[in-house]
């Protein structure tokens, strides 16, 4: 088994060994041998096919029986009955045995797509670009460690029509199943970083508290919170915007250093201040991070880990940077956004197998490098509530 940091090195033979061991472990829940073999073939097709990871391109990698292989792979994804959840659980367990878990990170993924025939297509909002787009909105739960990150579980937002995945709101879709995944991990309970702007003011924190899973959630600058720290002048006043609360405690800022996820081996520093607040009837800690002391904090978060030092909390949020880097390096490499069918179950099977392929690349040290990018300092614009549910 691959051990240590979770990232190996070596050539094609090493990659083959890692992928073979990984597939043997994660496809063990499939009772039928032909399904296990087909799953292995699909993962290898994702890794071998050039360009878009269509069924046809992956079938071409077999070298024989093209039409028959294409039909068999299509049926395996769109027409078969195997359940993807045991595969995701097995993948999470395998990763926990291969690398120390740092945190779970939940992030949205925008999938621009035209037309009306793909499942989940609608008018969506991309919180990282601050704009609307036409396509699909997915949420991924990523396993992160010192060596990087890989996706494990997925949800597709279907608000605005069609079948709904046990959740009829953007917020509920983002966090559905996440506390349970974090709680049953073989790595033990680790924090969840909700890198999804503007959902922490609802019921999301209560879901994690009920499951006994600590959470750190990104919050918008306009989110209104009550100050419960009696030492502050705003104590007992009406709820205030998060940005105003943090601006009032600028004198409490302290420097903190952290590893830059965009520049391996490099370290950066920023300023952080924290204050206890009341959110949805629960006492939590609001903390902000400044990359420029003269401007508003570039990132604002709330957490129920009220006794953890603010510096440690800022470092924990950097796990989201690992996810951003890993996604940029591998999104097209394993075809995470390439499923164009109408079947929701087909979409789930595809992204599950693409996650297995991503894990194989990561564990074998095969993820390509991506250019470094500067940390974002501009607060994200909040979408219109009516559009967020379309």
ROKOLMAR-153253 format. One record per residue (C-alpha): residue number from 1; residue in three letters; x, y, z negated. Coordinates in Angstrom, 3 decimals. Each point is the difference from the previous one (the first is absolute). Layout:
# residues N
R  pavo  drenvex        c1        c2        c3
R   NUM      Ala         X         Y         Z
...
END
This chain:
# residues 390
R  pavo  drenvex        c1        c2        c3
R     1      Unk     0.000     0.000     0.000
R     2      Unk     1.148     3.499     0.760
R     3      Unk     0.897     1.655    -3.295
R     4      Unk     1.563     3.189    -1.291
R     5      Unk    -1.156     3.278     1.454
R     6      Unk    -2.316    -1.646     2.465
R     7      Unk     2.007     1.114     3.047
R     8      Unk     2.287    -2.457     1.703
R     9      Unk     2.572     0.389     2.753
R    10      Unk     0.874    -2.217     2.869
R    11      Unk    -0.700    -0.776     3.630
R    12      Unk    -2.887    -1.672     1.848
R    13      Unk     0.604    -3.346    -1.702
R    14      Unk    -0.363     1.610    -3.399
R    15      Unk    -3.207     1.702     1.152
R    16      Unk    -1.385    -3.335     1.175
R    17      Unk     0.789    -1.623    -3.357
R    18      Unk    -1.609     2.804    -1.980
R    19      Unk    -3.145     0.067     2.143
R    20      Unk    -0.325    -3.785    -0.086
R    21      Unk     0.255    -0.118    -3.799
R    22      Unk    -2.380     2.928    -0.373
R    23      Unk    -2.615    -1.528     2.312
R    24      Unk     0.218    -3.370    -1.760
R    25      Unk    -0.775     1.723    -3.301
R    26      Unk    -2.736     2.445     1.011
R    27      Unk    -1.881    -2.376     2.324
R    28      Unk    -0.086    -2.808    -2.566
R    29      Unk    -3.581     0.961    -1.036
R    30      Unk    -1.213    -0.906     3.529
R    31      Unk    -1.280    -3.555    -0.256
R    32      Unk     0.402    -0.916     3.668
R    33      Unk     3.420    -0.528     1.512
R    34      Unk    -1.045     1.449     3.357
R    35      Unk    -0.936     3.268    -1.734
R    36      Unk     3.340     0.133    -1.797
R    37      Unk     1.791    -0.603     3.298
R    38      Unk    -2.089     2.644     1.757
R    39      Unk     0.684     2.523    -2.751
R    40      Unk     3.733    -0.605     0.343
R    41      Unk    -0.282     0.394     3.768
R    42      Unk    -1.899     3.282    -0.365
R    43      Unk     2.583     1.451    -2.391
R    44      Unk     2.844    -1.001     2.292
R    45      Unk    -1.896     1.481     2.938
R    46      Unk    -0.347     3.308    -1.821
R    47      Unk     3.744     0.058    -0.610
R    48      Unk     0.990    -1.102     3.511
R    49      Unk    -2.445     1.845     2.273
R    50      Unk     1.193     3.268     1.500
R    51      Unk    -2.307     3.002     0.076
R    52      Unk    -3.602    -0.298    -1.095
R    53      Unk    -0.709    -3.160    -2.002
R    54      Unk    -2.931    -1.230     2.038
R    55      Unk    -1.080    -3.633    -0.008
R    56      Unk     1.208    -0.308     3.586
R    57      Unk     3.460     1.398    -0.771
R    58      Unk     0.378    -2.322    -2.970
R    59      Unk    -1.190    -3.032     1.980
R    60      Unk     2.679     0.717     2.608
R    61      Unk     2.655    -0.648    -2.641
R    62      Unk    -0.798    -3.745    -0.005
R    63      Unk     1.329    -0.446     3.521
R    64      Unk    -2.632    -2.581     1.001
R    65      Unk    -3.753    -0.442     0.143
R    66      Unk    -0.603     3.757     0.126
R    67      Unk    -3.771    -0.076     0.535
R    68      Unk    -0.545    -2.744    -2.571
R    69      Unk     2.249     1.688    -2.566
R    70      Unk    -1.718     3.340     0.502
R    71      Unk    -3.420    -1.552    -0.541
R    72      Unk     1.170    -1.911    -3.086
R    73      Unk     1.559     3.096    -1.591
R    74      Unk    -3.091     2.063     0.735
R    75      Unk    -2.216    -2.614    -1.652
R    76      Unk     2.347    -0.193    -2.998
R    77      Unk    -0.476     3.725    -0.627
R    78      Unk    -3.523     0.752     1.167
R    79      Unk    -1.885    -3.291    -0.152
R    80      Unk     1.526    -2.090    -2.758
R    81      Unk    -1.282    -0.231    -3.577
R    82      Unk     3.169     0.170    -2.091
R    83      Unk    -0.023     2.436    -2.916
R    84      Unk     2.696     2.693    -0.023
R    85      Unk    -0.164     0.742    -3.742
R    86      Unk     1.903    -3.159    -1.125
R    87      Unk     2.688     0.861     2.575
R    88      Unk     0.376     3.486    -1.470
R    89      Unk     0.156    -1.404    -3.528
R    90      Unk     2.662    -2.508     1.051
R    91      Unk     1.970     2.804     1.673
R    92      Unk    -0.142     2.116    -3.174
R    93      Unk     1.203    -2.945    -2.098
R    94      Unk     2.828    -0.757     2.432
R    95      Unk     1.186     3.606    -0.014
R    96      Unk    -0.121     0.103    -3.810
R    97      Unk     2.287    -3.034    -0.124
R    98      Unk     2.352     1.504     2.595
R    99      Unk     0.473     3.556    -1.279
R   100      Unk    -0.750     1.970    -3.194
R   101      Unk    -3.286     1.865     0.405
R   102      Unk     0.322     3.745    -0.530
R   103      Unk    -3.604     1.073     0.516
R   104      Unk    -3.049    -0.523     2.169
R   105      Unk    -0.641     2.901     2.369
R   106      Unk    -3.331     0.712     1.694
R   107      Unk     0.185     2.144     3.135
R   108      Unk    -2.391     0.746     2.860
R   109      Unk     1.003    -0.857     3.556
R   110      Unk    -1.426     1.939     2.939
R   111      Unk    -0.542    -2.053     3.161
R   112      Unk    -0.916     2.326     2.879
R   113      Unk    -2.223    -1.809     2.462
R   114      Unk    -2.441     1.106     2.663
R   115      Unk    -3.232    -1.646     1.078
R   116      Unk    -2.724    -1.598    -2.063
R   117      Unk     0.796    -3.706     0.225
R   118      Unk     2.669    -0.489    -2.670
R   119      Unk    -1.201    -0.750    -3.520
R   120      Unk    -0.097     2.981    -2.371
R   121      Unk     0.603     2.729     2.598
R   122      Unk    -1.389     3.391    -0.964
R   123      Unk     0.923     3.598    -0.784
R   124      Unk     2.573    -0.301    -2.791
R   125      Unk     2.247     2.325    -1.981
R   126      Unk     3.765    -0.503    -0.206
R   127      Unk     1.069     1.492    -3.378
R   128      Unk     3.667     0.080     0.973
R   129      Unk    -0.507     1.959     3.214
R   130      Unk    -2.859     2.018    -1.473
R   131      Unk    -2.248    -0.502     3.007
R   132      Unk    -2.843    -2.047     1.415
R   133      Unk     0.600    -2.752     2.534
R   134      Unk    -1.997    -2.600     1.898
R   135      Unk     0.806    -3.549    -1.008
R   136      Unk     0.213    -2.323    -2.992
R   137      Unk     0.913     0.763    -3.617
R   138      Unk     1.600    -2.848    -1.928
R   139      Unk     1.379    -0.248    -3.524
R   140      Unk     2.982    -2.205    -0.769
R   141      Unk     1.331    -1.158    -3.357
R   142      Unk     3.790    -0.280     0.186
R   143      Unk     2.428    -2.007    -2.119
R   144      Unk     3.079     2.151    -0.720
R   145      Unk     3.372    -0.852    -1.464
R   146      Unk     3.519     1.392     0.020
R   147      Unk     0.510    -1.452     3.477
R   148      Unk    -3.031     1.551     1.677
R   149      Unk    -3.687    -0.731     0.450
R   150      Unk    -2.411    -2.293     1.813
R   151      Unk    -3.818     0.054     0.290
R   152      Unk    -1.982    -2.756    -1.686
R   153      Unk    -3.705     0.886    -0.004
R   154      Unk    -2.262     2.051     2.258
R   155      Unk    -3.402     1.676     0.216
R   156      Unk    -1.650     1.650     2.999
R   157      Unk    -2.216     3.020    -0.616
R   158      Unk    -3.309    -0.497     1.785
R   159      Unk    -1.997     2.922    -1.397
R   160      Unk    -2.443     1.500     2.435
R   161      Unk    -1.537    -3.161     1.407
R   162      Unk     0.486    -3.700     0.457
R   163      Unk     0.793    -2.596    -2.659
R   164      Unk     1.655     1.334    -3.142
R   165      Unk     2.798    -1.799    -1.810
R   166      Unk    -1.640    -0.215    -3.420
R   167      Unk     0.550     3.747    -0.280
R   168      Unk    -2.019     2.829     1.507
R   169      Unk     2.309     2.899    -0.808
R   170      Unk     3.494     1.102     0.929
R   171      Unk     1.160    -0.207    -3.619
R   172      Unk    -1.489    -3.411    -0.683
R   173      Unk     1.484    -1.395     3.197
R   174      Unk     3.456     1.327    -0.900
R   175      Unk     0.173    -1.752    -3.368
R   176      Unk    -2.189    -3.078     0.560
R   177      Unk     1.840    -3.089    -1.192
R   178      Unk     3.165     1.877    -0.985
R   179      Unk    -0.318    -0.336    -3.815
R   180      Unk    -0.651    -3.727     0.360
R   181      Unk     3.021    -0.459     2.281
R   182      Unk     2.257     1.908    -2.397
R   183      Unk    -1.291    -1.894    -3.028
R   184      Unk     0.475    -3.521     1.379
R   185      Unk     3.469     0.537     1.453
R   186      Unk     2.687    -2.467    -1.087
R   187      Unk     2.246     3.016    -0.610
R   188      Unk    -2.178     1.113    -2.903
R   189      Unk    -2.031     3.182    -0.247
R   190      Unk     1.733     2.897     1.710
R   191      Unk    -1.334     3.516     0.701
R   192      Unk    -2.014     0.854     3.074
R   193      Unk     0.899     3.184     1.867
R   194      Unk    -3.101     1.337     1.753
R   195      Unk     1.489     2.111     2.777
R   196      Unk    -3.460     0.909     1.293
R   197      Unk    -0.772     3.705    -0.469
R   198      Unk    -3.200     1.090    -1.724
R   199      Unk    -1.415    -3.301    -1.241
R   200      Unk     1.245     0.127    -3.595
R   201      Unk    -2.790     2.302    -1.167
R   202      Unk    -2.630    -2.713     0.413
R   203      Unk    -0.359    -3.462    -1.487
R   204      Unk     3.364    -1.319     1.191
R   205      Unk     1.897     0.526    -3.314
R   206      Unk    -2.765    -1.808    -1.903
R   207      Unk     0.347    -3.055     2.248
R   208      Unk     3.678    -0.337    -0.846
R   209      Unk    -0.547     0.655    -3.701
R   210      Unk    -2.641    -2.738    -0.118
R   211      Unk     2.470    -2.420     1.610
R   212      Unk     2.840     0.993    -2.345
R   213      Unk     2.151     1.221     2.909
R   214      Unk     1.837     3.352    -0.353
R   215      Unk    -0.473     2.427     2.866
R   216      Unk     1.642     3.132     1.388
R   217      Unk    -2.239     1.831     2.482
R   218      Unk     0.704     2.903     2.332
R   219      Unk    -2.371     2.893    -0.614
R   220      Unk    -0.919     3.034     2.053
R   221      Unk     0.985     3.510    -1.118
R   222      Unk    -3.645     1.022    -0.336
R   223      Unk    -1.088    -2.892    -2.232
R   224      Unk    -1.588     1.431    -3.139
R   225      Unk     1.237    -1.303    -3.343
R   226      Unk    -0.370     0.917    -3.632
R   227      Unk     3.104     0.709    -2.104
R   228      Unk     0.108    -1.987    -3.254
R   229      Unk     3.417     1.120    -1.251
R   230      Unk    -0.793     2.357    -2.896
R   231      Unk     3.378     1.747     0.360
R   232      Unk    -0.984     1.515     3.345
R   233      Unk    -2.041     3.195     0.432
R   234      Unk    -2.399    -1.708     2.428
R   235      Unk    -0.994    -2.584    -2.636
R   236      Unk    -3.773    -0.194    -0.418
R   237      Unk    -0.689     2.189     3.022
R   238      Unk    -2.131    -0.987     2.948
R   239      Unk     1.556    -2.511     2.406
R   240      Unk     2.737     1.518     2.134
R   241      Unk     1.579    -0.897     3.336
R   242      Unk     2.995    -2.316    -0.345
R   243      Unk     2.288     2.506     1.728
R   244      Unk    -0.958     2.735    -2.497
R   245      Unk     0.574    -2.264    -3.001
R   246      Unk     3.456    -0.914     1.269
R   247      Unk     0.868     3.588     0.825
R   248      Unk    -0.820     0.876    -3.620
R   249      Unk     2.578    -2.504    -1.274
R   250      Unk     2.847     0.938     2.330
R   251      Unk     2.071     0.886    -3.031
R   252      Unk    -0.082    -3.657    -1.035
R   253      Unk     1.608    -1.268     3.224
R   254      Unk     2.973    -2.313    -0.289
R   255      Unk     2.401    -1.277     2.677
R   256      Unk    -0.194    -3.654     1.016
R   257      Unk     2.158    -1.919     2.476
R   258      Unk    -1.189    -2.866     2.166
R   259      Unk     1.118    -2.281     2.813
R   260      Unk    -0.943     1.356     3.415
R   261      Unk    -2.012    -2.696     1.844
R   262      Unk     0.761     1.673     3.344
R   263      Unk     3.767    -0.009    -0.547
R   264      Unk     1.133    -3.277    -1.579
R   265      Unk     2.692     0.611    -2.601
R   266      Unk    -0.708     3.732    -0.260
R   267      Unk    -1.505     1.720    -3.020
R   268      Unk    -2.085     3.134    -0.256
R   269      Unk    -1.402     2.105    -2.790
R   270      Unk    -3.188     1.929    -0.640
R   271      Unk    -1.848     1.664    -2.863
R   272      Unk    -2.875    -1.585    -1.904
R   273      Unk    -2.506     1.147    -2.617
R   274      Unk    -2.824    -1.973    -1.625
R   275      Unk    -3.085     0.836    -2.056
R   276      Unk    -2.805    -2.079    -1.529
R   277      Unk    -3.362     0.490     1.705
R   278      Unk    -3.525    -1.359    -0.057
R   279      Unk    -1.081    -1.774     3.181
R   280      Unk    -3.397    -1.674     0.394
R   281      Unk    -0.301    -0.235    -3.776
R   282      Unk     3.442    -1.575    -0.519
R   283      Unk     3.197     1.548    -1.289
R   284      Unk     2.762    -0.226     2.568
R   285      Unk     3.303     1.655     0.814
R   286      Unk     0.225     2.490     2.859
R   287      Unk     3.506     0.532     1.367
R   288      Unk     1.332     2.013     2.875
R   289      Unk     3.250    -0.088     1.943
R   290      Unk     1.722     3.090     1.397
R   291      Unk     2.615    -0.198     2.730
R   292      Unk     0.019     3.810     0.107
R   293      Unk    -0.328     1.712    -3.376
R   294      Unk    -1.432     3.136     1.623
R   295      Unk    -2.971    -1.763     1.607
R   296      Unk    -2.924    -2.164    -1.071
R   297      Unk     0.770    -3.606    -0.891
R   298      Unk     0.268    -2.092     3.139
R   299      Unk    -1.541    -3.067    -1.621
R   300      Unk    -2.520    -0.361    -2.817
R   301      Unk    -0.926    -3.230    -1.743
R   302      Unk    -2.069    -1.291    -2.914
R   303      Unk     0.703    -3.138    -2.017
R   304      Unk    -1.316    -1.905    -2.983
R   305      Unk     3.597    -0.726    -1.076
R   306      Unk    -0.047     3.012    -2.295
R   307      Unk     3.004    -1.107    -2.081
R   308      Unk     2.390    -0.496     2.904
R   309      Unk     2.621     2.703     0.573
R   310      Unk    -0.837     2.320     2.931
R   311      Unk     3.348    -0.758     1.642
R   312      Unk    -0.765    -3.714     0.079
R   313      Unk    -3.427     0.747     1.458
R   314      Unk     1.491     2.082     2.824
R   315      Unk     2.406    -2.831     0.824
R   316      Unk    -2.937    -2.400     0.080
R   317      Unk    -1.796     2.139     2.580
R   318      Unk     3.041    -0.362     2.274
R   319      Unk    -1.113    -3.582     0.596
R   320      Unk    -2.467     1.589     2.429
R   321      Unk     2.988     1.318     1.955
R   322      Unk     1.265    -3.551     0.444
R   323      Unk    -3.357    -0.911     1.487
R   324      Unk     0.109     2.947     2.389
R   325      Unk     3.470    -1.001     1.141
R   326      Unk    -0.881    -3.683     0.403
R   327      Unk    -3.168     0.824     1.928
R   328      Unk     1.889     2.306     2.331
R   329      Unk     2.600    -2.683     0.655
R   330      Unk    -2.340    -2.904     0.626
R   331      Unk    -3.514     1.155     0.913
R   332      Unk     0.533    -0.654     3.705
R   333      Unk     2.571    -2.751    -0.538
R   334      Unk    -2.590    -2.405    -1.446
R   335      Unk    -3.147     1.439     1.584
R   336      Unk    -1.833     1.124    -3.135
R   337      Unk    -2.132     2.358     2.089
R   338      Unk    -0.383    -2.152     3.103
R   339      Unk    -3.223    -1.911    -0.666
R   340      Unk    -2.693     1.327     2.333
R   341      Unk    -2.796    -2.554    -0.437
R   342      Unk    -3.531     0.495    -1.247
R   343      Unk     0.168    -2.577    -2.810
R   344      Unk     0.651     1.183    -3.562
R   345      Unk     1.195    -3.462    -0.986
R   346      Unk     2.308     0.013     3.029
R   347      Unk     1.467     3.334    -1.111
R   348      Unk     0.648    -1.386    -3.495
R   349      Unk     1.686    -3.123     1.348
R   350      Unk     2.183     2.026     2.345
R   351      Unk     1.234     2.504    -2.613
R   352      Unk     0.561    -2.841    -2.481
R   353      Unk     2.269    -1.842     2.437
R   354      Unk     1.670     3.282     0.997
R   355      Unk     0.732     0.520    -3.721
R   356      Unk     1.622    -3.439    -0.132
R   357      Unk     2.109     0.957     3.031
R   358      Unk     0.957     3.272    -1.695
R   359      Unk     1.023    -1.903    -3.138
R   360      Unk     2.162    -2.309     2.108
R   361      Unk     1.782     2.963     1.570
R   362      Unk     0.520     1.625    -3.388
R   363      Unk     1.268    -3.113    -1.759
R   364      Unk     2.365    -0.769     2.867
R   365      Unk     1.339     3.551     0.172
R   366      Unk    -1.383     0.502     3.490
R   367      Unk    -1.896     3.267    -0.388
R   368      Unk     1.372     2.629     2.400
R   369      Unk     1.200     3.301    -1.473
R   370      Unk    -2.116     3.124     0.370
R   371      Unk     1.254     3.589     0.161
R   372      Unk    -0.035     1.753    -3.371
R   373      Unk    -2.711     2.573    -0.495
R   374      Unk    -0.206     2.850    -2.533
R   375      Unk    -2.343    -0.361    -2.947
R   376      Unk    -3.345     1.726     0.480
R   377      Unk    -0.414     3.174    -2.011
R   378      Unk    -3.274     1.365     1.382
R   379      Unk    -3.167    -1.070    -1.870
R   380      Unk    -2.380    -1.998     2.143
R   381      Unk    -3.252     1.546     1.151
R   382      Unk    -3.076    -1.610    -1.454
R   383      Unk    -2.493    -1.369     2.557
R   384      Unk    -3.605     1.034     0.140
R   385      Unk    -1.920    -2.428    -2.283
R   386      Unk    -2.526    -0.604     2.752
R   387      Unk     2.745    -1.026     2.427
R   388      Unk     1.778    -2.243    -2.492
R   389      Unk    -2.957    -2.372     0.064
R   390      Unk    -0.646    -0.018     3.748
END
